[in-house]
Structure formats: structure tokens, C-alpha cells
Amino acid sequence: MKILLSKLKKIKLNKKENCMKTRRDFLKQAAMVSVCVGSVRLCPAFVFAAKEQKKMKLGLVTYKWGMDWDVPTLISNCEKARLSGVELRVDHAHAVTPELSTEERKTVAGRFADSAVTLVGFGTTFEFHSPDPNTLRKNIEGAKEYVLLSKDCGATGIKVRPNALPKEVENEKTVAQIARSLSELGRFAAGHGQEIRLEIHGGCAPIPIIKSIIDQVPEKNVGLCWNCNKQDLDGPGLKINFESVKTRLSGIVHIRDLASISYPTRELFDLLHAENYDGYLLIEEGDDQLSAEERIRRMALSAKTLAEWQKV
């Protein structure tokens, strides 16, 4: 009988302890939820945790500032300035062209792979607005050669452009022709893991025109290369123009030197940041009279500026 009473007493105590434990756990969990709701960052695993902010990378278009540098010099100077990527303009001192042999292409790929600089792609000038069928076909096939070169050299895409709307042809017809050309090129590039980057350029720089082109291109590996043109500010302004095409941005954006006041680059950065853009911002400057030392200094200053912007 005494043994039975002792067991019953223990059962009652265990129930009481379990109830207290359950209550304590409940209060503890409720407090954790309260902290999470008050400050999501204190509880990153919580269902409402903030999405991780991606960071943009800074690089160089070798349009003028790198036009006289061979590949080893280009890599070295970009490393000095802490730039992490480069787009090679064709027919410059780098001499990276479709004429390179298989081994020479491997050498180019190896040089970039062994460095802190990524070969982002090739800045070609192929364009698809010509009303002459032979000229159009030559540009399409030439672009395909650079797609293969880009793949072999370890890059991820090529830049092309629309450059004009010929007066003798209806705009709608030229726009449709450019779009068809981009679709053909996009399908070809997709088979080689490459991106086609349509630079917002020339007579097609107004955003409504470039939008009318890209809207007719269903291939998702064809995107826009924002180019920091004065036309970006026309009509409703930068923000509205940007938002009208933001879903079709490619992996590169051409920007001005970040010390330049010729374009509202900080506003553009904020718009890209809001979209969690993590592509390359590639400096493209046209002043070829600067010394190599001054170019490197200004590139380094831009890298420092971007790093400060991304801290916020």
C-alpha cells in the first residue's frame, strides 16, 4: 500500500513539472516570436527574415581607357584599381578576336582564370538595322563568331547594338527586324551558355524605342545593357524609364566614372540596388588623353566609391 501511494505521488509531481516545463517553453517561444517581429534581423531563420541583399561588381569597358593595353597589362591595371571584371572591345590592343586558335583562346581564358579579374564578355559593334539583307546577315553571322569566342575564352556573353532607324524604312519594320535578329542570335547563344546584351545606343537610345524592340524578343538570355545615355532622363524621367525595362536587364550596365557628374549615377545605383541587381557595372569613358596612371587612379576611386555606396 505504501509503495502504491509513493508511485501515485511521483506521478502527480511529474505531471506538475511537465506542466511547468510546457508553460516555460511556451513563454520562451512567445518571447522569441516577439523579438523576431520587432526586429527581423535578430532572428534570420524566422519566416519573415529579410532577403539577403546582393552586391554589384565593378569593372571596365576597354573603349578608351583600356584600348592600348594588352591582356596582361589590362589584368594588372584592373587588379591595381580593384576592378573585378572587364569587357573587351574588339579591334583593340588586346587582340582577342575570332582569328585566335584553340590554344590561343585557352591561353586567354587561363590568364583571366589565374587573376582576380573576370572576363565578362566582348563589346562588339554588330548591329541589325540595315535594310540590306546581305549586310544584316553579315552582322548576325559575325556576332555568332564572337559568341563562340566568348565561350572559348571563359566569358559569359557579347554586347551588340541597334544603332539607327533608317529613314527610308518604317520604324515598326526596322524594330521588328532587329527583334528577329536578336531572337536568332539569342537561340544560338543559348546553346553555348551565352548571353546577348543589347546596348541601349544611337538612334534607338530613347527608352520607348528600345522597349519596343526587347518586348518582341522572347529569349530570356537576350537582355538590355543600360548605357547611361542622356535619353534616359527624357519624358517621365530616369525612374519611370528604368522601371519600364528593368525586368529585361542583362548582366552588365555601362556607367560613367563614378566621379563624373554628367549622369545621375547614384540615382541609377539606388534603382539597381532596389532590384537586388548583382551584375557588373562597367566603366566606359571616352577620354583617351589621360595617362595610364591617371586612368588607374580614377578607376580605383570609382571602386572605393561603389564600396561605400554598398555599405548603406
Residue pairs with C-beta under 8 A, 6 or more apart in sequence:
32 43
33 46
35 42
35 43
36 42
36 43
36 46
36 48
37 48
40 46
40 48
40 49
40 50
41 49
41 50
43 49
51 276
53 273
53 276
54 276
54 277
54 278
55 278
55 310
56 269
56 272
56 273
56 277
56 278
56 279
56 280
56 281
56 306
56 310
57 84
57 85
57 118
57 278
57 279
57 280
57 281
58 82
58 83
58 84
58 85
58 280
58 281
58 282
58 283
58 302
58 303
58 306
59 78
59 83
59 84
59 85
59 86
59 87
59 117
59 118
59 120
59 280
59 281
59 282
59 283
60 66
60 78
60 83
60 85
60 86
60 87
60 282
60 283
60 299
61 86
61 87
61 89
61 123
61 254
61 282
61 283
61 284
62 69
62 74
62 86
62 87
62 88
62 89
62 92
62 94
62 123
63 89
63 123
63 284
63 285
63 286
64 285
64 286
64 287
64 288
65 283
65 285
65 287
65 288
65 290
65 295
65 299
66 74
66 77
66 86
66 89
66 92
66 94
66 295
67 89
67 92
67 93
67 288
68 92
68 93
69 77
69 93
69 94
69 292
70 93
70 94
70 95
71 94
71 96
71 108
71 111
72 111
74 86
74 94
74 117
75 86
75 111
75 112
75 115
75 117
77 292
77 295
77 296
77 299
78 84
78 86
78 116
78 117
78 299
79 115
79 116
79 117
80 296
80 300
81 296
81 297
81 299
81 300
81 302
81 303
82 300
82 303
82 304
83 117
83 283
83 299
83 303
84 116
84 117
84 118
84 280
85 117
85 118
85 119
85 120
85 280
85 282
86 117
86 118
86 119
86 120
86 282
87 120
87 121
87 122
87 123
87 159
87 252
87 280
87 282
88 94
88 96
88 119
88 121
88 122
88 123
89 122
89 123
90 97
90 122
90 123
90 124
90 125
90 146
91 97
96 108
96 122
96 149
96 153
97 149
98 145
98 146
98 148
98 149
100 108
100 149
102 152
105 149
105 152
105 153
106 152
108 119
108 153
108 154
109 119
109 152
109 153
109 154
112 118
112 119
112 153
112 154
113 154
119 153
119 154
119 155
120 155
120 156
120 157
120 251
120 252
120 280
120 282
121 150
121 155
121 156
121 157
121 158
121 159
121 195
121 197
121 252
122 146
122 149
122 150
122 155
122 158
122 159
123 158
123 159
124 142
124 143
124 146
124 158
124 159
124 160
125 160
125 161
126 139
126 140
126 142
126 143
126 146
126 160
126 161
127 139
127 160
127 161
127 162
127 163
127 164
128 136
128 139
128 140
128 160
128 162
128 177
128 178
128 181
128 182
129 162
129 163
129 164
129 165
129 166
129 174
129 177
129 178
129 204
130 136
130 139
130 166
131 166
131 168
131 169
131 174
136 177
136 181
139 181
140 181
140 184
140 185
143 158
143 160
143 185
143 196
144 185
144 188
146 158
147 158
147 185
147 188
147 189
147 192
147 194
147 196
148 192
150 156
150 157
150 158
150 194
151 192
151 193
151 194
155 194
156 193
156 194
156 195
156 251
157 189
157 194
157 195
157 196
157 197
157 221
157 250
157 251
157 252
158 189
158 194
158 195
158 196
158 197
159 197
159 198
159 199
159 225
159 252
160 182
160 185
160 196
160 197
160 198
160 199
161 198
161 199
161 201
161 202
161 204
162 178
162 198
162 201
162 202
162 203
162 204
162 210
162 213
163 201
163 202
163 203
163 204
164 202
164 203
164 204
165 171
165 174
165 175
165 203
165 204
165 209
166 174
171 209
175 209
175 212
175 213
175 216
176 216
178 204
178 213
179 213
179 214
179 216
179 217
180 216
182 196
182 198
182 213
182 214
182 217
182 219
182 222
183 216
183 217
183 218
183 219
183 222
185 196
185 222
186 196
186 217
186 219
186 221
186 222
187 219
189 195
189 196
189 221
189 222
190 219
190 221
194 221
195 221
195 222
195 223
195 250
195 251
196 219
196 221
196 222
196 223
196 250
197 223
197 224
197 225
197 250
197 251
197 252
198 210
198 213
198 214
198 222
198 223
198 224
198 225
198 250
199 224
199 225
199 227
199 254
200 207
200 210
200 224
200 225
200 226
200 227
200 229
200 231
200 232
201 227
201 229
203 209
204 210
204 213
205 227
205 229
205 231
206 231
206 234
207 231
207 232
207 234
207 235
207 241
207 244
207 245
208 235
210 224
210 245
211 244
211 245
214 222
214 223
214 224
214 245
214 248
222 250
223 248
223 249
223 250
223 251
224 245
224 248
224 249
224 250
225 250
225 252
225 253
225 254
226 232
226 242
226 249
226 253
226 254
226 268
227 254
227 284
228 253
228 254
228 255
228 256
228 263
228 265
228 268
230 263
232 238
232 241
232 242
232 263
233 241
233 264
234 241
235 241
238 264
238 267
238 268
238 271
239 267
239 271
242 268
242 271
243 271
246 271
246 275
249 275
249 277
249 279
250 279
251 279
251 280
252 279
252 280
252 282
253 268
253 272
253 277
253 279
253 280
253 281
253 282
254 282
254 284
255 263
255 265
255 268
255 281
255 282
255 283
255 284
256 262
256 263
256 265
256 283
256 284
256 285
257 283
257 285
257 298
257 299
257 302
258 265
258 283
258 301
258 302
258 305
258 306
259 298
259 301
259 302
259 305
260 285
266 309
269 281
269 306
269 309
272 281
273 309
273 310
281 306
283 299
283 302
290 298
